[in-house]
Amino acid sequence: MDPQLAAALRRHEDILAGLGPSDTSAAAARAQFMASRAWWNGGGPRLAVDRDEVIPLSAERGLRVAVYAAQASQAPRPAYAFFHGGGFRLGEPRSSDRQLRELALAWGGIVVSLDYAHVPEAVFPVAVEESAAALRWLSVHGARWGIDPARLAVGGSSAGASVAMGAAVHLGPGRAGFLRAGAFVVGVFDDDLDTASMRAHGDGPMQPSRRSAAAMFEAYAGGPGQRRDPRLDTRQADLGDMPPLFLAAAELDVYRDSSVLLARRLNGAGRSAELVVYPGTTHLFWGYSRTVAVAQACTRDLAGFLGKHLPVAA
């Protein structure tokens, strides 16, 4: 394991121990998760645009978002719609606050971090369908936030990558008018518990484990037929019209081969997929960018990919 990451994981365990146990409610678990992220999200760049907004899905339902941009500008700029990780149960738009501020500064475009419906209140495909609706909203109304609505990228981390990819699949060929790229970190793109990376890393002390992955999928999409839906399992999806994708995977992660397989399938379908497997890293390494150089390198790679496909000065 990367020594800086090993030290960060030890520090994170100390943070969790200092917070103490929470009760068993979803609300308490979410509050503790965000408290555990506070130190890791501290510091970092200060941006000209850093505010909270809401995307209205209906008269009764809105999705919370955080909007980041290094500079205020009158000219419309491309945007990256990011969906946070948290096992489909935890997290919120500012879970990766520091990482997204760093990305907005490195790239120069607008980063929009979106919430989505969580387990247990909602199960698949609610989060995917709401997220697809939010992407459509950005493609129609994004100009009010300085966004060029015809130049969007989509992505996310871990379970959020699953939601984001599911939303892109849900949108189908119609996405071609505005989704120009996708960028994902330690993505969950299928529910295969028998890959080489699952077997190598799923039964030891590191999290997530193969057992926790099985429980997560059961809670999120345990209904009959749901697990083979292409919006959850990209092995079932037609990838022939996907935009260029960047896939950041962690070497010592049960989900590494999910990204490897997706990249292989995309390239086999004649699509562009850039896969980077970061050595010595575990799941969610990117969230420790405050102290871990390889996480900072991942941010630079994400910014480089977005800059190539969605240049700010275009």
Secondary structure, DSSP 8 states (H G I E B T S, - for coil): --HHHHHHHHHHHHHHHHH----SSHHHHHHHHHHHHHHHHSSS---SEEEEEEEESSSS-EEEEEEEESS--SS-EEEEEEE--STTTS--TTTTHHHHHHHHHHH-SEEEEE----TTT--TTHHHHHHHHHHHHHHHHGGGGTEEEEEEEEEEETHHHHHHHHHHHHHGGGGGGTEEEEEEES------S-SHHHHHHTTSSSSS-HHHHHHHHHHHH-STTGGG-TTT-GGGS--TT---EEEEEETT-TTHHHHHHHHHHHHHTT--EEEEEETT--TTGGGGTTT-HHHHHHHHHHHHHHHHHS-TT-
